[in-house]
Amino acid sequence: MSDVTPIDAALEGLSDLAACDLRLAKRFAGRIEALPEDEDGKAMDLARSYQRMARSYRQTIVVQARLRRELKAEARADEGDARAERQAAERARVEAVGRHRMRVRRHFERAVWDEYEADDAQEVFNDLDARLFEFADDADFLDTPAEALIARLSEEFDIGAGAREADNDAPDAATRSERDDDPAEAPVAVADEPAAAAAPEPAPTETHSPEAEPPEAATEPEPPPRPPDPPPEPWPEPYIPPWEQLRPGQRWPGSSGW
């Protein structure tokens, strides 16, 4: 089965067509040049054939170039789509790795601080977090359950050893039952202590009759109400010069007419 695509076959056909047009155009041009000078009519016919072949050749070259540009544009578009898909897949994987890592990290945020002091806990947690980042670079990190990662890191950093030792040191249920049944280890009853001495009776308090109480002090009378504020003074009248107060026909002394 041939691997040639229709586009490649079309480009190859255009190349053959352009070669034929060019060969015929050259042939007509050569015949025109070979004609004698007195055969102008035959030369014109050959010239028209030459022009048609030359135009066909130019059009074939243009179509071929346009088809190649379209192929390159489609290839760039396909490459861009493929790159976008790869980037989207990579972002999705990074987000999934981050969520998976945070599930493991949250477990040790509690466990480390419960087992170590503050300074030691911070140092251990930093080393553990760096180791967890190394695990996240593995290709099978997302396929590994969080419980398996927690167990692996706990064993590597010896986290939770104190709790395991406490479980080993604690007596089992059968041992506690034997100790409870042994009369030698039974608790000894302690005699009741003598009752505390009776507290002395309280001294009788003196009571006063209502008649002996002093009379209540007389209440002071309420002050009289405040008088209302006086009305505000009127605004002063505007100043009018005397010469403006003259009636019609009057003149100010010292002027003409007095």
Residue pairs with C-beta under 8 A, 6 or more apart in sequence:
4 12
7 67
7 71
10 67
11 64
11 67
11 68
14 60
14 63
14 64
14 67
15 64
17 56
17 60
18 57
18 60
18 61
18 64
21 53
21 54
21 56
21 57
21 60
22 53
22 57
24 49
24 53
25 50
25 53
25 54
25 57
28 46
28 47
28 49
28 50
28 53
29 50
31 46
32 43
32 46
32 47
32 50
35 42
35 43
35 46
93 142
96 142
97 136
97 141
97 142
100 136
100 141
100 142
100 146
101 132
101 133
101 135
101 136
103 146
104 132
104 146
104 149
104 150
104 153
105 129
105 132
107 146
107 150
108 125
108 128
108 150
108 153
108 159
109 125
111 154
111 159
111 160
112 121
112 124
112 125
112 128
112 159
113 121
113 125
115 121
115 159
115 160
115 162
115 163
116 124
124 157
124 159
127 157
128 153
128 157
128 159
131 153
131 156
131 157
132 149
132 153
135 141
135 144
135 149
138 144
153 159
154 160
171 179
179 185
242 252
243 252
246 252
251 257
251 258
252 258
